Amino acid sequence: MTSPAIAARTPARRFHFLFNRAWQALWVLPLPAWLLLFFAVPLGLLVAISFWSVANYRLTPDATLSAWRYVLGLDFLWASFWRSYGLAMASAVAVSLLAFPASYAMAFVAAPRQRLILLGLAIAPFFTSYLVRIYSWQVFLAEGGVISSIVQALGGKGESLLNTYFALFLGHATLALPVVLILQTIALANVDRTGISAAANLGARPGAILLRVILPAARPGLTLGLLFAFLLSYAEFVSAAYLGGGAFQTLPILVTDLVRAGQQWPRAAVVSLLMIASLLATAFVTVLWAYREKG
Amino acid sequence: MPPHLKHAMPKAFWIAGLAVVFLLLYAPILSAVLFSFSADRFPSLNMSGFSTQWYAQVLTDRAMLEALWNSLTVAGITALIATTLGFAAAYADYRFRFFGQKAVLALALLPPTVPLVILGLAMLAFFSRIGIAGTLTAVVAAHVVIAAPFAMAVCRLRLAQLDETLETAAQNLGAQPSSALIRIVLPHTLPAILAAFLITFAVSFDEYVIAWFTGGLNQTIPVAVLNTLQGQVDPTIHVIGTLSFSVTLTLVLIALAVVLSQSGGAMSKEET
């Protein structure tokens, strides 16, 4: 026979337990539920579509590898792939190098309060219309535009800079610089100051301190900056279309063309998945390298 | 910085690097503002004069005003939902230990790493199957996916500064979970919630790839700009740019001011 005290307490405890669980679920579940429905399911559907077929411009659920075979056998796909990948890597390296002096200035030259304000000003453009900024670069780079006018005034030829690698790089830099700046600055600002002081006290020269103390300590953040610049450039298609003049056929452009031109959803899905796979592989290798133990 | 540390290069080198980067970041914005007031159709340094004609043209263009209304509606609803979901997830991560916590966190941080072209494509495929493709509802559903991680990150950072024992202590003293939340957690997190709202609004207001894929005939401002870009030189882009820069820069700078005033407070607390 159960004692009356326990009998009275058990339902109350049960209620309390269930109430706590429900309360917890109320907070835990909404975001994952939204992301599962509107993010994971669509991406899953894209994977499924890559095995579907198209007959008379109609997409039909199927289990065929024909889109995979077709796309992976295209020479120009691989040309686009390596062009996209190479351009994104080169942009990421160039943006990282360009950002480094600025990040160093924010981390080590500016006072803490100034650093916060500068970081704020550096990140703000990231949230403003990228398209309009790209259009502005067209105005700068075109023949008779801002840069060519200045060059002509100085006695130069002043040719159009559009449809060049430089134009494409400017587009990628416009997109990635704020993110790279913020990651690099945080990485540099968090470098252990006592290590720097110790090296200085031991007589290390400023150049050696930068190369052998600061850079290795900031490596994870600097590498993450590089990775994000790569991710952003690899996925971006407006620069390639409007600054590169369409001369650079990249994967994102290929994806949109495949869907718009011939309803080739399965092929577009294959190209998309190839892009995601290469992004994930690159991210994985980069993160491993960034956090690799020294030695 | 330790005062005795010498930089590897003169200070001027680093500051010049900073100046170059800021020039690259702000030159296109300033150029858009300048040329939005140009009297000429073609933007060039030899401007014949200042004029507000392009503003008049944009502000009387019904399609553009409709796009603006679409953008404001989508961004407003997106910001509301994304901030609510982001705060809930941040609070759950801060407050509870639950099964699959790391997986949830990873899932929440994943959307910004997937190329928007691919997300747009996948979402269009999905939305057309559930029958909402081409509606503003679809754009909101998609924008929440890419905006919520920002909201979660901002709220989570703020919650990290809150002493975890405070809320437990309040509950031990008999406070209901909800009243501890309302009296302790919410007031502490309010600046971050506000910042998250402004940032997610800005994210949605400027997003064009997904809106272009999923919005159908319902254009938002950036989609209208994208469509204009595909055509001829159009000076009204500078006007639209200037107006949208003003909206997003103001939102982001207010968000930053809120965050900065908080961290400033935290810094002065550390000093005393």
Interface residues (C-beta under 8 A of the other chain):
Chain A: N20 W23 Q24 L26 W27 V28 P30 L31 P32 W34 L35 L36 F38 F39 A40 V41 P42 L43 L45 L46 I49 L98 A99 F100 P101 A102 Y104 A105 M106 F108 V109 P112 R113 L116 I117 L118 G120 L121 A122 I123 A124 P125 F127 T128 S129 Y130 L131 V132 R133 I134 Y135 S136 W137 V139 F140 G144 G145 V146 S149 I150 L170 A173 T174 L177 P178 L181 R193 I196 S197 A200 P206 G207 I209 L210 L211 L231 Y234 A235 F237 V238 Y242 P252 V255 T256 V259 W265 A268 A269 S272 M275 I276 L279 A283
Chain B: M1 P2 H4 L5 K6 H7 A8 K11 F13 W14 I15 A16 G17 L18 V20 V21 F22 L24 L25 Y26 A27 P28 I29 S31 A32 F35 F42 P43 S44 L45 N46 I81 T84 L85 G86 A88 A89 Y91 A92 R95 F96 F98 V104 L107 A108 L110 P111 T113 V114 P115 L116 V117 I118 L119 L121 A122 M123 A125 F126 F127 R129 A141 A142 V144 V145 A148 M152 P177 S178 I199 A202 V203 D206 Y208 P222 V225 L226 L229 I237 H238 I240 G241 S244 F245 T248 L249 L251 V252 L253 L256 L260 S263 G264 M267
